[in-house]
Amino acid sequence: MKSIVSFILAMAAAIFAAVRPAVSCTGFLVRTPSAILAGNNEDGCNPETMIWTVPRGEKGTFGRIYFGYHDLSSQGGVNENGLWYDAFGLPFRETYPVRGINYPGDLQDLLMAECATVDDVVEMLKHYNRSQMTRYQWIFGDRNGNAVIVEADTILRMQGHFQVATNFRQSVHPDGMGYECHRYQTACRLLRDRKDAGPDYCRRILSDLHSEGEEPTLYSYIADLTNGLIYVYHFHNFENVVVLDIRSELEKAPYVKRLSDLFPFTVAEEVFAWRARHDLDNLRKSRLYPDVDSSVAGKFCGDYLVVAPAEMEKQHIAISAREGKYYLQLNGGGLYELTPDSHCSFSLLSYGGLDLKCILKEQDDENSILLISGGGLSIEARRTRD
């Protein structure tokens, strides 16, 4: 489940993950005689799954295709050079103090934009702080057949012809020993047995590992990094597939699409999505303070620079009002709706139990402090002035 991780990564650090950890996503890279293949199951409770493209940049950044959620928090993707990544939630663990540069934005997007290979990723990460990765990890793979798992304080290179990532730290539990993850063990067994695995065999693996119930497999994909193709599946239906040519998609105008719009209607997915949206809407209505003073609420709107905790320094938060609603945005990323819950505070509520309190503490005209708290975290940001 990465619905919680979606917000973590959108915030470019693990600050907003102070809820239960993700427990059921699976990813792998396998080197075969005919192609380098990467597979992923995205499990969770957020029905708003999306696919979008980011074009090549004027400064030489690479075009990339991302999968994720309506807030444009990417959970995985591939760039035009065949570099692949995916993210996985972990149980919380403290890491070392801040080391390296605090990147004021989405670090994984920087890696995907500027790196062509796993070796490039490893080299770039030498310069940047990863102490915020207390609740998640990445796996990167490239079309050369190399892969690494990136934890907060460890990088684990692929040994043999495949590498699998789920929701535990392999630096603590090598080969999964001492951590009962049946998805990990099953994926390893299936990949170990078939060194000639093709896309259809990878589809079988993802099908065998898919989840149902409250946190189902929302989408899956197989990236053929050698031939530049992505096989996409929706809501654990492995009979219907959409095949994307990476270079062709990146030659189109940039787009953001709902994954559900690419596939035929299914009752199972529609019922799941309706229930999730209905529950979140009811939660927001239960918190809504109907007599919020618009003049007070309006004081929240503006730009803020995070000053604490240390691993979040230099991150930018913007609060804005649009058509009578309020939104929080970090580093120009996706918008998160804020629900007024008193005359001077907001709640940030989302799928998967995200529940944060936002309070503005006004000291004087030049110093307003935004406090964000909940689930054991505490963030302080100061209003910036032009």
C-alpha positions as CSV (number, residue, x, y, z in Angstrom):
1,M,0.0,0.0,0.0
2,K,1.5,3.3,-1.1
3,S,-1.4,5.7,-0.8
4,I,0.4,7.1,2.2
5,V,3.7,7.0,0.4
6,S,2.1,9.1,-2.3
7,F,2.0,12.0,0.0
8,I,5.4,11.3,1.4
9,L,6.9,11.6,-2.1
10,A,4.8,14.5,-3.2
11,M,6.2,16.4,-0.2
12,A,9.7,15.4,-1.3
13,A,10.5,14.0,2.1
14,A,9.0,11.6,4.5
15,I,7.5,14.3,6.7
16,F,3.9,13.6,6.0
17,A,4.0,9.9,6.4
18,A,3.3,9.8,10.1
19,V,0.6,7.3,9.7
20,R,0.7,3.5,9.2
21,P,3.4,2.3,6.8
22,A,2.8,0.7,3.4
23,V,2.5,-3.0,3.5
24,S,1.9,-4.6,0.2
25,C,3.6,-3.2,-3.0
26,T,6.0,-5.3,-5.0
27,G,8.6,-4.4,-7.6
28,F,11.4,-6.2,-9.4
29,L,14.0,-5.9,-12.2
30,V,15.1,-9.1,-14.1
31,R,17.9,-9.5,-16.6
32,T,16.9,-12.0,-19.4
33,P,18.7,-13.0,-22.6
34,S,16.2,-11.0,-24.7
35,A,15.4,-7.9,-22.6
36,I,15.7,-6.1,-19.2
37,L,12.2,-6.1,-17.6
38,A,10.9,-4.2,-14.6
39,G,7.6,-5.0,-12.9
40,N,5.4,-3.3,-10.3
41,N,2.2,-3.8,-8.4
42,E,0.8,-0.6,-6.8
43,D,-1.4,-1.5,-3.9
44,G,-3.3,1.0,-1.8
45,C,-6.6,2.7,-1.0
46,N,-6.4,5.8,-3.2
47,P,-8.6,5.3,-6.3
48,E,-7.3,8.5,-8.1
49,T,-4.6,6.8,-10.0
50,M,-2.9,8.7,-12.9
51,I,-0.3,8.5,-15.6
52,W,1.5,11.6,-16.9
53,T,4.5,12.7,-18.9
54,V,7.2,15.3,-18.3
55,P,9.0,16.4,-21.5
56,R,12.6,16.9,-22.1
57,G,13.9,20.1,-20.6
58,E,15.9,22.9,-22.3
59,K,18.8,22.2,-19.9
60,G,19.1,18.6,-21.1
61,T,16.8,16.9,-18.7
62,F,15.3,13.6,-19.8
63,G,11.7,13.1,-20.7
64,R,9.9,10.7,-18.4
65,I,6.6,8.9,-17.8
66,Y,5.2,8.6,-14.3
67,F,2.6,6.6,-12.5
68,G,1.0,7.8,-9.3
69,Y,-2.0,9.7,-7.9
70,H,-4.2,12.8,-8.6
71,D,-1.8,15.0,-6.6
72,L,0.9,14.1,-9.2
73,S,2.9,12.3,-6.5
74,S,4.8,9.8,-8.6
75,Q,5.1,6.3,-7.3
76,G,7.2,5.0,-10.2
77,G,8.2,5.6,-13.8
78,V,10.6,5.4,-16.6
79,N,12.7,8.0,-18.4
80,E,13.6,8.1,-22.1
81,N,17.0,6.4,-21.5
82,G,15.4,3.4,-19.9
83,L,16.0,4.3,-16.3
84,W,13.2,3.0,-14.1
85,Y,12.3,3.6,-10.4
86,D,9.6,2.7,-8.0
87,A,9.0,3.6,-4.3
88,F,8.0,1.4,-1.3
89,G,6.7,2.3,2.1
90,L,8.6,1.0,5.2
91,P,8.1,0.8,8.9
92,F,9.4,3.9,10.6
93,R,13.0,4.0,11.6
94,E,15.3,6.8,12.7
95,T,18.2,7.4,10.4
96,Y,21.5,9.2,10.7
97,P,21.7,13.1,11.0
98,V,21.4,15.3,8.0
99,R,24.3,14.7,5.6
100,G,24.7,16.3,2.2
101,I,22.6,18.9,0.5
102,N,18.9,19.2,1.3
103,Y,17.4,19.3,-2.2
104,P,14.6,21.9,-2.2
105,G,12.2,19.8,-4.3
106,D,11.5,16.3,-5.4
107,L,14.8,14.4,-5.3
108,Q,13.6,11.3,-7.1
109,D,12.4,13.5,-10.0
110,L,15.8,15.2,-10.1
111,L,17.4,11.7,-10.4
112,M,15.0,10.6,-13.1
113,A,15.5,13.9,-15.0
114,E,19.3,13.9,-15.0
115,C,20.4,10.3,-14.7
116,A,20.6,7.7,-17.5
117,T,21.9,4.8,-15.5
118,V,21.9,3.3,-12.1
119,D,25.6,4.3,-11.8
120,D,24.5,7.9,-12.4
121,V,21.9,7.6,-9.6
122,V,24.5,6.3,-7.1
123,E,26.9,9.0,-8.0
124,M,24.4,11.8,-7.7
125,L,23.1,10.5,-4.4
126,K,26.6,11.0,-2.9
127,H,25.8,14.7,-2.8
128,Y,22.2,14.8,-1.4
129,N,20.7,14.2,2.1
130,R,18.6,11.1,2.4
131,S,17.9,11.3,6.2
132,Q,14.2,12.0,5.4
133,M,13.8,8.5,4.1
134,T,12.6,7.2,7.4
135,R,9.5,5.5,6.0
136,Y,10.2,4.6,2.4
137,Q,12.9,3.3,-0.1
138,W,13.5,3.3,-3.8
139,I,14.5,0.7,-6.4
140,F,16.2,1.9,-9.5
141,G,17.0,-0.2,-12.6
142,D,18.4,0.6,-16.1
143,R,18.4,-1.0,-19.5
144,N,21.9,-2.2,-19.0
145,G,20.5,-4.7,-16.5
146,N,21.7,-3.0,-13.3
147,A,19.6,-2.3,-10.2
148,V,19.9,-0.9,-6.7
149,I,17.7,-0.5,-3.7
150,V,18.2,2.9,-2.1
151,E,17.5,3.2,1.7
152,A,18.2,6.2,3.9
153,D,21.7,5.1,4.8
154,T,22.4,2.1,2.5
155,I,22.5,1.3,-1.2
156,L,22.1,-2.4,-2.1
157,R,23.3,-3.4,-5.6
158,M,21.6,-6.3,-7.4
159,Q,23.3,-9.6,-7.1
160,G,22.6,-12.2,-9.8
161,H,20.1,-11.7,-12.6
162,F,17.2,-10.1,-10.6
163,Q,16.4,-7.8,-7.6
164,V,13.1,-7.6,-5.8
165,A,11.8,-4.9,-3.5
166,T,8.8,-4.9,-1.2
167,N,8.2,-3.2,2.2
168,F,11.1,-4.1,4.4
169,R,14.7,-3.1,4.7
170,Q,17.0,-5.7,3.1
171,S,19.9,-4.1,4.9
172,V,18.3,-5.4,8.1
173,H,16.8,-8.6,6.7
174,P,19.1,-9.9,3.9
175,D,17.2,-12.2,1.6
176,G,14.1,-11.5,3.7
177,M,15.5,-13.6,6.6
178,G,13.6,-12.7,9.8
179,Y,10.9,-10.8,8.0
180,E,8.0,-12.8,6.7
181,C,7.1,-11.3,3.4
182,H,5.5,-13.9,1.2
183,R,5.4,-11.6,-1.8
184,Y,9.2,-11.1,-1.7
185,Q,9.8,-14.8,-1.3
186,T,7.4,-15.8,-4.0
187,A,8.8,-13.2,-6.5
188,C,12.4,-14.4,-5.8
189,R,11.4,-18.0,-6.3
190,L,9.6,-17.4,-9.6
191,L,12.4,-15.2,-11.0
192,R,15.1,-17.6,-9.8
193,D,13.4,-20.5,-11.6
194,R,13.1,-18.7,-15.0
195,K,16.1,-16.9,-16.3
196,D,14.4,-16.5,-19.7
197,A,11.4,-14.6,-18.2
198,G,9.5,-12.5,-20.7
199,P,6.7,-10.0,-20.4
200,D,4.0,-12.7,-20.1
201,Y,5.9,-14.5,-17.3
202,C,6.3,-11.2,-15.5
203,R,2.6,-10.6,-15.9
204,R,2.0,-14.0,-14.2
205,I,4.3,-13.0,-11.3
206,L,2.4,-9.7,-10.8
207,S,-0.9,-11.6,-11.0
208,D,0.2,-14.1,-8.4
209,L,1.3,-11.3,-6.1
210,H,-1.7,-9.0,-6.5
211,S,-3.8,-7.8,-3.5
212,E,-7.5,-7.5,-3.0
213,G,-9.8,-6.2,-0.2
214,E,-9.4,-2.8,1.4
215,E,-6.0,-2.2,-0.2
216,P,-6.1,-3.8,-3.6
217,T,-3.7,-3.7,-6.4
218,L,-4.7,-0.4,-8.1
219,Y,-2.5,-0.8,-11.2
220,S,0.4,-2.8,-12.4
221,Y,3.0,-2.4,-15.2
222,I,5.9,-4.2,-16.9
223,A,8.5,-1.9,-18.3
224,D,10.6,-3.4,-21.1
225,L,13.6,-1.2,-20.7
226,T,15.4,-2.7,-23.7
227,N,12.7,-2.1,-26.2
228,G,11.2,1.0,-24.7
229,L,7.7,-0.4,-24.0
230,I,5.4,-0.4,-21.0
231,Y,2.6,-2.9,-20.5
232,V,0.0,-1.4,-18.2
233,Y,-2.8,-3.2,-16.3
234,H,-5.6,-1.6,-14.2
235,F,-7.1,-2.7,-10.9
236,H,-5.6,-6.2,-10.9
237,N,-7.2,-7.2,-14.2
238,F,-4.4,-8.9,-16.0
239,E,-6.4,-9.7,-19.1
240,N,-6.7,-6.2,-20.4
241,V,-3.4,-4.5,-21.3
242,V,-2.4,-1.1,-22.7
243,V,1.0,-1.1,-24.4
244,L,2.8,2.3,-24.4
245,D,5.9,3.1,-26.5
246,I,7.9,5.4,-24.3
247,R,9.5,7.5,-27.0
248,S,6.2,7.9,-28.8
249,E,4.4,9.0,-25.6
250,L,7.1,11.5,-24.9
251,E,6.9,13.0,-28.4
252,K,3.3,13.9,-27.7
253,A,2.2,17.1,-25.9
254,P,2.6,16.6,-22.1
255,Y,-0.5,15.0,-20.6
256,V,-2.1,13.9,-17.3
257,K,-4.6,11.1,-17.7
258,R,-6.7,9.0,-15.3
259,L,-5.6,5.4,-15.6
260,S,-9.2,4.3,-15.5
261,D,-9.9,6.2,-18.7
262,L,-7.5,3.9,-20.6
263,F,-9.4,0.7,-19.7
264,P,-12.9,-0.7,-20.1
265,F,-15.4,-0.1,-17.2
266,T,-15.4,-2.7,-14.5
267,V,-17.9,-2.9,-11.6
268,A,-15.3,-3.9,-9.1
269,E,-13.1,-0.8,-9.7
270,E,-16.1,1.5,-9.8
271,V,-17.5,0.3,-6.5
272,F,-14.1,0.5,-4.8
273,A,-13.5,4.0,-6.1
274,W,-17.0,5.2,-5.0
275,R,-16.6,3.9,-1.5
276,A,-13.2,5.5,-1.1
277,R,-14.4,8.9,-2.3
278,H,-17.6,8.7,-0.3
279,D,-15.7,7.9,2.9
280,L,-13.2,10.7,2.4
281,D,-16.0,13.2,1.5
282,N,-17.9,12.3,4.7
283,L,-14.8,12.7,6.8
284,R,-14.2,16.2,5.4
285,K,-17.9,17.1,6.0
286,S,-17.6,15.9,9.6
287,R,-14.6,18.2,10.2
288,L,-15.9,21.2,8.3
289,Y,-16.3,24.4,10.4
290,P,-19.2,26.1,8.6
291,D,-18.7,29.6,10.0
292,V,-15.0,30.0,9.2
293,D,-14.1,33.7,8.9
294,S,-12.9,34.2,5.4
295,S,-10.7,37.1,6.4
296,V,-8.9,34.8,9.0
297,A,-8.7,31.9,6.6
298,G,-7.3,34.2,3.9
299,K,-4.4,35.1,6.1
300,F,-3.1,31.5,5.6
301,C,-2.7,32.1,1.9
302,G,0.9,32.7,0.8
303,D,4.3,31.2,0.5
304,Y,6.3,29.6,3.3
305,L,9.8,28.3,3.7
306,V,10.3,25.3,6.0
307,V,12.8,25.9,8.8
308,A,12.2,22.7,10.9
309,P,12.8,19.8,11.0
310,A,16.3,20.0,9.7
311,E,15.8,17.4,6.9
312,M,13.0,19.5,5.5
313,E,14.8,22.8,5.4
314,K,14.4,24.9,2.2
315,Q,11.2,23.1,1.1
316,H,8.6,25.5,-0.1
317,I,5.0,25.4,0.9
318,A,2.2,27.4,-0.8
319,I,-1.4,27.8,0.5
320,S,-3.9,29.2,-1.9
321,A,-7.7,29.7,-2.2
322,R,-9.6,28.6,-5.3
323,E,-13.4,28.8,-5.8
324,G,-14.1,28.8,-2.1
325,K,-11.7,26.0,-1.2
326,Y,-8.2,26.1,0.3
327,Y,-5.2,24.0,-0.9
328,L,-1.6,23.2,0.2
329,Q,1.1,22.7,-2.3
330,L,4.8,21.8,-1.8
331,N,7.6,22.7,-4.3
332,G,5.1,23.4,-7.1
333,G,3.7,19.8,-6.9
334,G,0.1,18.6,-6.5
335,L,-2.6,20.3,-4.6
336,Y,-4.0,18.9,-1.3
337,E,-7.3,20.2,-0.2
338,L,-7.5,21.8,3.3
339,T,-10.7,21.6,5.3
340,P,-11.4,24.5,7.7
341,D,-12.0,22.9,11.1
342,S,-12.1,26.0,13.3
343,H,-12.1,29.8,13.0
344,C,-8.3,29.7,12.6
345,S,-7.1,26.2,11.6
346,F,-7.4,23.6,8.8
347,S,-7.2,19.8,8.6
348,L,-5.4,18.1,5.7
349,L,-7.2,14.8,5.1
350,S,-6.7,12.3,2.4
351,Y,-7.0,8.6,1.5
352,G,-5.3,6.1,3.8
353,G,-5.7,8.0,7.1
354,L,-3.7,11.1,6.4
355,D,-4.8,13.6,9.1
356,L,-2.7,16.7,9.7
357,K,-3.5,20.0,11.5
358,C,-2.4,23.3,10.0
359,I,-2.3,26.4,12.3
360,L,-1.1,29.9,11.6
361,K,0.8,31.6,14.4
362,E,1.0,35.3,13.7
363,Q,3.8,37.1,15.5
364,D,3.8,40.3,13.6
365,D,3.3,41.7,10.1
366,E,6.7,40.3,9.0
367,N,6.8,37.0,10.8
368,S,3.9,34.5,10.4
369,I,4.6,30.9,11.2
370,L,2.8,27.9,9.7
371,L,2.7,24.9,12.0
372,I,1.8,21.5,10.6
373,S,1.4,18.6,13.0
374,G,-0.1,15.2,13.4
375,G,0.9,11.5,13.8
376,G,4.1,12.4,15.7
377,L,5.5,15.0,13.3
378,S,5.9,18.7,13.7
379,I,6.8,21.1,10.9
380,E,7.5,24.8,11.1
381,A,7.5,27.1,8.1
382,R,7.9,30.9,8.0
383,R,6.1,33.1,5.5
384,T,8.4,34.5,2.8
385,R,8.2,38.1,1.6
386,D,8.9,39.3,-1.9
